[in-house]
Amino acid sequence: DISPLLKDPAAFGALLDLLETHLRASFPHIDFIAGLDSRGFLIGPPLAQRLGIGFVLIRKKGKLPGPTESVSYTLEYGKAELEIQSDAVAPGQKVVVVDDLLATGGTMRAACELLARLEADVLECLVVIELRPLRGAERLRPLPLYSLLQYD
């Protein structure tokens, strides 16, 4: 739960500092941060602004205007769908996908699939918290995962 980070401006600033430092050290060029509905929307835009790049929305089905690409995926309790606007990224653009938490990896995997359909180059999946016993990182392979906190 990242709620305590959001309530504390110094802690949230420190989180953004850590993520920004990691991305600047890891990738010489990033075109977009793509954030997952909904907590990726809290981290992604300020991080993108710090990097001087754009932010792309990946939302639950039916929330985006205009033409979209969609993907259905399985959750531990059922099915869900994610969408991205069809013109959100151009082929070959470099994207980092951001969310607050990685559990089973289903939602993050679906987001990466959407970006692959648009022929984007997904550089990394970036999360604040990784719940390792749920093995979400395995579902993302071969894409790299970076997490600030890991819980075993």
Backbone as a ProteinNet text record, in pm:
[ID]
protein_1_A
[PRIMARY]
DISPLLKDPAAFGALLDLLETHLRASFPHIDFIAGLDSRGFLIGPPLAQRLGIGFVLIRKKGKLPGPTESVSYTLEYGKAELEIQSDAVAPGQKVVVVDDLLATGGTMRAACELLARLEADVLECLVVIELRPLRGAERLRPLPLYSLLQYD
[TERTIARY]
84	0	88.8	73.3	154.9	85	-29.5	-103.2	-18.9	60.8	143.8	243.1	296.6	387.5	315.9	192.3	116.9	78.4	62.9	25.9	143.3	264.4	384.6	462	459.9	526.2	675.6	742.9	886.2	911.2	829.3	845.1	813.6	708	672.5	782.2	836.8	948.5	1069.8	1097.4	1209.7	1185.8	1062.6	1028.4	1058	1009.7	1032.9	1181.9	1256.3	1402.1	1466.8	1429.5	1487.4	1454.7	1329.8	1289	1356.5	1362.5	1428.1	1576.2	1643.3	1786.1	1807.8	1724.8	1735.4	1718.8	1614.3	1588.1	1697	1742.9	1850	1978.3	2007.4	2128.9	2114.4	1993.4	1971.5	1947.7	1887.7	1845.3	1882.6	1963.9	2001.8	1886.2	1787.2	1674.4	1545.6	1445	1309.9	1214.7	1117.8	1019.2	898.1	851.7	729.7	736.4	665.7	628.2	482.9	452.9	315.4	270.4	159.3	108.9	-15.2	-21.6	-136.2	-245.4	-367.5	-486.2	-493.1	-497.3	-503.6	-382.9	-316.1	-207	-83	-68.2	40	21.4	-104.6	-133.7	-83.1	-59.1	-10.9	140.6	210.7	356.4	408.5	344.4	393.2	402.5	297.2	305.9	415.1	429.3	537.9	676.4	687.6	814.6	845	746.6	764.5	801.6	736.5	765.2	909.3	957.8	1096.9	1195.2	1157.3	1244.3	1228.5	1129	1104.5	1046.8	964.5	903.1	752.5	682.1	538	492.1	363.1	298.5	183.7	171.9	69	-19.4	-149.4	-246.8	-274.6	-272.8	-322.8	-435.5	-558.5	-676.4	-761.9	-852.8	-954.6	-1044.5	-1101.7	-1182.5	-1293.8	-1311.7	-1421.3	-1393.5	-1272.3	-1240.9	-1168.6	-1116.2	-1037.8	-1118.5	-1104.6	-1172.5	-1095.9	-1166.2	-1102.9	-1075.1	-1009	-975.5	-875.6	-898	-811.2	-773.9	-666.4	-628.9	-666.9	-716	-751	-697.4	-680.7	-635.9	-712	-752.3	-817.9	-714.1	-722.6	-627	-695.4	-631.8	-688.7	-631.9	-721.7	-684.9	-704.7	-655.2	-674.7	-822.5	-906.7	-1049.4	-1140.1	-1085.7	-1169.5	-1092.1	-1163.6	-1101.9	-1116.7	-1029	-1034.9	-982.4	-1002.9	-952	-884.2	-775.9	-703.7	-705.8	-694.9	-690.5	-583.5	-537.6	-448.6	-497.8	-484.7	-524.3	-433.2	-491.3	-418.9	-301.3	-309.1	-200.5	-113.9	-118.9	-47.5	104.1	156.1	300.3	319.9	432.7	468.5	562.2	567	659.2	802	866.3	1005.4	1026.2	920.2	938.8	965	1050.1	1097	1009.9	957.9	858.9	899.2	877.4	888.7	747.6	706.8	572.1	579.8	490.5	495.9	365.2	380.1	265.9	314.9	223.3	262.9	308.7	244.4	263.2	264.9	354.9	352.8	317.4	204.5	162.4	182.2	76.8	88.7	143.2	143.2	199.2	103.1	-20.8	-116.6	-145.4	-169.1	-200.8	-80.6	36.2	157.2	188.2	172.2	195.6	101.2	-26.6	-125.2	-87.6	-41.1	0.4	116.7	210.6	325.6	281.7	182.2	128	64.2	-8.7	-68.1	40.6	143.7	252.9	323.5	338	398.6	312.4	180.7	91.4	112.2	146.3	173.9	319.7	393.5	533.4	626.5	589.1	676.6	787	894.2	1005.7	994	944.7	930.7	1068.2	1121.6	1254.2	1253	1145.5	1143.2	1003.4	973.3	855.8	906.8	847.2	895.1	782.7	809.5	709.9	774.9	692	740.3	758.1	657	656	637.6	717.3	704.2	675	569.1	535.2	593	714.8	788.9	722.8	656.5	596.3	492.2	435.4	334	395.3	527.4	605.7	565.3	524	485.3	599	719.9	835	853.2	819.8	831.9	738.1	621.3	524.2	568	657.5	702.3	819.7	888.8	1007.5	975.3	1062.6	1200.4	1215	1104.2	1113.8	1173.9	1260.1	1317.6	1218.9	1233.6	1153	1247.3	1208.2	1280.1	1178.5	1208.4	1120.8	1205.7	1150.4	1222.4	1218.9	1103.3	1086.2	1038.6	1098.7	1055.8	1016	900.5	853.6	855.1	918.9	923.3	822.7
-117.7	0	124.5	207.7	329.4	450.9	432.4	545.8	630.1	570.4	653.6	741.6	691.2	772	893.6	872.6	980.9	1088.8	1050.9	1146.7	1231.5	1186.6	1253.6	1311.5	1443.2	1501.9	1473.1	1468.5	1439	1294.5	1201.4	1061	1039.9	1104.4	1090.7	1151.1	1263.4	1323.6	1232.2	1166.5	1072.7	953.5	904.5	796.3	838.2	956.5	1005	1024.6	1072.7	1087.6	953	849.2	716	660.9	676.1	625.6	703.5	834.3	917.9	881.9	868.3	832.8	699.2	600.9	469.6	480.6	549.8	557.2	634.7	744.6	821.4	738.8	658.9	575.8	455.7	407.9	284.4	304.5	415.6	433.7	573.3	579.3	709.9	782.9	706.3	768.9	693	767.6	714.9	814.8	765.3	854.6	878.9	772.7	784	697.9	743.6	660.7	621.2	492.6	443.8	399.3	454.2	423.1	337.7	242.2	152.5	211.7	195.2	239	163.9	226.7	369.6	424.6	342.6	397.4	431.2	371.3	413.1	556	605.3	744.1	841.7	793	879.1	896.5	793.6	794.8	839.8	792.4	815.1	959.4	1040.6	1178.4	1263.3	1262.8	1343.9	1290.3	1159.1	1101.3	1141.8	1133.7	1176	1324.1	1405	1549	1573.8	1503.8	1519.7	1480.1	1379.7	1332.3	1413	1501.4	1583.7	1504.6	1402.9	1318.9	1311.6	1247.7	1236.3	1117.8	1119.9	1014.1	956.4	823.1	751.4	673.9	679.9	610.2	469.1	373.7	238.5	216.8	208.4	212.4	88	77.2	-26.7	1.4	-103.4	-93	10.8	87.4	182.6	320.1	348	475	574.3	529.5	616.2	658	782.3	826.7	781.9	784.1	755.4	607.7	577.2	437.6	383.5	258.8	196.2	54.8	7.3	-134	-189.1	-312.7	-370.8	-512.7	-555.3	-691	-742.1	-867.8	-934.1	-1019.9	-1025.6	-1104.7	-1162.2	-1261.4	-1332	-1276.6	-1252.5	-1214.6	-1335.9	-1324.9	-1436.6	-1458.5	-1358.7	-1368.7	-1350.9	-1359.6	-1345.3	-1291.5	-1219.2	-1161.2	-1010.6	-944.1	-798.8	-760.2	-633.3	-581.6	-448.5	-427.5	-300.6	-243	-109.4	-42.3	66.4	95.7	207.2	273.5	403.7	470.5	424.3	401.8	345.7	431	561.2	651.3	697.1	624.8	666.7	669.1	570.4	564.5	521.9	561	523.1	402.2	324.8	211.7	255.2	174.5	199.4	295	362	452.8	373.1	427.9	359.6	398.3	294.9	314.9	237.6	301.3	235.1	228.4	109.7	89.1	96.2	178	205.8	167.2	106.1	80.1	80.7	75.6	78.8	-57.6	-164.8	-297.1	-404.1	-500.2	-618.6	-737.7	-801.1	-921.3	-1040.1	-1084.1	-1198.8	-1160	-1032.4	-985.3	-980.3	-1021.1	-1025.9	-890.8	-790.5	-658.2	-596.9	-608	-553.6	-624.7	-755.8	-833.6	-787.7	-766.4	-720.2	-582.4	-493.7	-360.2	-369.9	-456.2	-474.3	-532.1	-619.5	-675.2	-565.3	-474.7	-362.4	-276.6	-247.1	-166.6	-239.8	-370.7	-450	-445.4	-446	-435.7	-304.1	-199	-68.9	-58.9	-167.8	-179.3	-87.5	-58.6	18.1	-73.4	-12.8	-85.2	-67.4	-170.3	-163.1	-187.6	-84.5	-92	-165.5	-142.3	-196.2	-182	-271	-259.1	-209.3	-104.7	-36.9	-32	-84.1	-82.4	-37.8	9.6	47.2	-79	-167.7	-286.4	-411.7	-512.9	-643.5	-748.7	-823.3	-934.3	-1061.4	-1093.4	-1202.4	-1339.3	-1376.7	-1510.9	-1534.5	-1427.2	-1442	-1456.5	-1440.3	-1469.7	-1391.6	-1267.9	-1184	-1156	-1143.7	-1115.4	-1225.4	-1348.6	-1460	-1442.8	-1385.5	-1364.2	-1253.7	-1168.5	-1056.3	-1092.1	-1199.4	-1234.9	-1244.6	-1198.8	-1155.5	-1007.6	-937.7	-795.8	-779.1	-680.5	-658	-590.8	-622.4	-562.1	-493	-372.4	-301.9	-270.8	-311.4	-281.4	-222.1	-120	-58.3	-144.5	-202.5	-286.4	-423.2	-526.1	-662.6	-727.3	-790.9	-863.8	-1012.1	-1088.1	-1233.2	-1294.9
0	0	0	-100.2	-110	-50	12.5	70.1	165.5	255.3	343	265.9	155.1	72.7	13.9	-27.4	-89.9	11.1	136.3	241.2	287.6	261.2	310.6	193.1	174.6	57.7	51.7	165.7	165.9	122.3	170.6	133.5	-14.3	-63.4	-204.9	-292.1	-250.1	-322.7	-324.3	-212.1	-205.2	-298.5	-304.5	-396.5	-540.4	-577.7	-713.3	-740.2	-640.4	-655.3	-687.3	-612.1	-633.2	-771.8	-813.6	-944.7	-1056.8	-1041.6	-1142.8	-1154.1	-1042.6	-1042.9	-1112.6	-1080.4	-1144.4	-1295.6	-1341	-1485.2	-1559.6	-1501.6	-1566.9	-1577.9	-1476.2	-1478.1	-1571.3	-1592.2	-1667.6	-1816.6	-1854.1	-1993.3	-2044.3	-2149.2	-2202.5	-2271	-2316.4	-2386.1	-2355	-2310.1	-2287.5	-2352.6	-2427.9	-2490.1	-2401.5	-2333.2	-2253.8	-2127.8	-2026.5	-1912.9	-1939.8	-1929.5	-1942.1	-1803.9	-1757.7	-1624.7	-1630.4	-1537.2	-1529	-1439.8	-1484.3	-1412.3	-1278.7	-1168.7	-1145.9	-1069.7	-993	-911.9	-993.2	-1108.9	-1198.2	-1245	-1236.2	-1271.7	-1165.8	-1045.9	-938	-943.1	-986.4	-990.5	-1126.2	-1232.1	-1367.8	-1412.2	-1397.9	-1447.8	-1381.9	-1248	-1192.9	-1231.8	-1247.2	-1289.8	-1434.5	-1521.4	-1660.8	-1668	-1587.5	-1587.8	-1547.7	-1446	-1402.4	-1512.4	-1592.2	-1699.5	-1828	-1830.4	-1948.9	-2065.3	-2032.3	-2135	-2112.7	-2206.3	-2197.1	-2114.4	-2082.6	-2005.5	-2087.5	-2087.3	-2162.7	-2065.7	-2087.9	-2003.4	-2054.1	-1963.6	-1990.9	-1891.1	-1944.7	-1858.7	-1870	-1775.3	-1781.1	-1900.8	-1956.4	-2077.8	-2064.5	-2172.6	-2181.2	-2123.2	-2082.6	-2017.4	-2108.9	-2223.2	-2310.6	-2432.9	-2477	-2599.1	-2723.6	-2835.9	-2963.7	-2984.1	-3095.2	-3123.4	-3021.1	-2980.7	-2880.8	-2923.2	-2863.1	-2866.6	-2730.3	-2727.4	-2598.7	-2587.9	-2464.5	-2436.9	-2314.6	-2322.5	-2210.4	-2139.9	-2008	-1931.2	-1808.8	-1751.2	-1636.9	-1507	-1414.2	-1278.3	-1188.5	-1064.6	-973.3	-941.8	-966.3	-933.9	-1055.1	-1177.1	-1295.4	-1414	-1500.8	-1619.7	-1616.4	-1689.9	-1702	-1840.2	-1875.3	-2002.5	-1979.6	-2052.3	-2051.8	-2191.9	-2199.7	-2328.9	-2329.5	-2450.3	-2475.7	-2604.5	-2615.1	-2738.3	-2851.8	-2966.7	-3080	-3124.8	-3100.2	-3141.9	-3024	-2912.9	-2791.8	-2810.3	-2880.6	-2908.3	-3052.8	-3107.8	-3244	-3240	-3347.6	-3351.9	-3318.3	-3234.9	-3198.1	-3082.1	-3037.3	-2923.7	-2796.9	-2712.1	-2591.7	-2472.1	-2404.3	-2298	-2172.7	-2056.8	-1927.2	-1869.3	-1825	-1770.9	-1618.4	-1558.3	-1414.7	-1346	-1227.8	-1140.4	-996.5	-903.1	-762	-712.2	-760	-700.1	-808.4	-793.3	-879	-790.7	-823.3	-750.8	-845.3	-911.6	-1002.2	-1139.4	-1171.7	-1297.7	-1414.6	-1394.5	-1504.6	-1568.1	-1486.1	-1538.7	-1608.4	-1548.5	-1609.2	-1741.1	-1743.9	-1866.4	-1976.3	-1942.3	-2040.7	-2094	-2007.3	-2050.6	-2149.1	-2120.3	-2210	-2344	-2340.9	-2465.4	-2550.7	-2486.4	-2560.5	-2626.4	-2551.6	-2607.1	-2720.6	-2709.5	-2816.5	-2943.2	-2927.1	-3043.3	-3117.9	-3042.5	-3104.9	-3150	-3134.7	-3175.6	-3097.6	-2973.1	-2885.2	-2833.6	-2789.1	-2728.6	-2577.2	-2507.5	-2361.9	-2300.7	-2235.9	-2175.9	-2042.9	-1965	-1828.6	-1770.6	-1676.8	-1592.3	-1457.4	-1406.2	-1285.6	-1182.6	-1062.8	-956.4	-826	-736.1	-604.1	-518.9	-521.6	-435.5	-520.2	-491.7	-556	-449	-467.5	-378.5	-439.8	-404.7	-468.9	-461.2	-350.5	-347	-457.1	-512.8	-617.6	-756.3	-766.9	-886.7	-1011.4	-991.5	-1104.3	-1201.3	-1151.1	-1238.1	-1342.1	-1306.6	-1401.3	-1519.9	-1497.1	-1606.5	-1700.7	-1654.3	-1737	-1827.6	-1797.9	-1875.8	-2023.4	-2110.2	-2087.4	-2050.7	-2029.3	-1994.4	-1854.9	-1837.4	-1704.8	-1610.3	-1483	-1376.8	-1280.3	-1239.6	-1132.8	-1023.9	-901.7	-787.6	-676.2	-610.7	-499.2	-374.1	-343.9	-225.1	-267	-208.3	-236	-104.1	-108.5	9.6	-22	67.4	52.2	146.7
[MASK]
++++++++++++++++++++++++++++++++++++++++++++++++++++++++++++++++++++++++++++++++++++++++++++++++++++++++++++++++++++++++++++++++++++++++++++++++++++++++

